[in-house]
Amino acid sequence: MTQQVCSGASLMCAMAMPPGSASLTVVPSTGVAAGGSPAATIMDFQPMANIATFGMCMSPSNPQVASATAAAQGVLTPQPCIPNTAAPWTPGSPTVTIQGNPALTATDTCMCLWGGTITIVSAGQESVVDDG
């Protein structure tokens, strides 16, 4: 069993510098709560709406970082993080759904198009999801 993720969960991106954390924001539209906060689904992946900035990005795949690094004659030059998540969290709960979408669990990940893997550091509460 894994923890059900809810609004306020702590996230980390592997390409943040230093490895930074951000909070997950879940819009309380489903009416489902976990630990008193809105429960998350795999569809809570929208940049800046659900996934906040991680501070500074050091991914050479990020055009802003690539440009700043080129201007600094090849010295890696981190730039402000603007998450670029285009696909849902994976894999999601195989057994628990919220309004037809798999519940987001503490072991799920989300990929940023700039190459960062976003993981869940703290689910934001202590309830568990029965994932089979």
Secondary structure, 3 states (H helix, E strand, C coil): CEEECECCCEEEECCEECCCEEEECCCCCCCCEECCEEECECCCCCECCCECCCCEECCCCCHHHHHHHHHCCCCCCCEECCCCECCCCECCCCCCEECCEEECECCCEEEECCCCEEEEEECCCCCEECCC
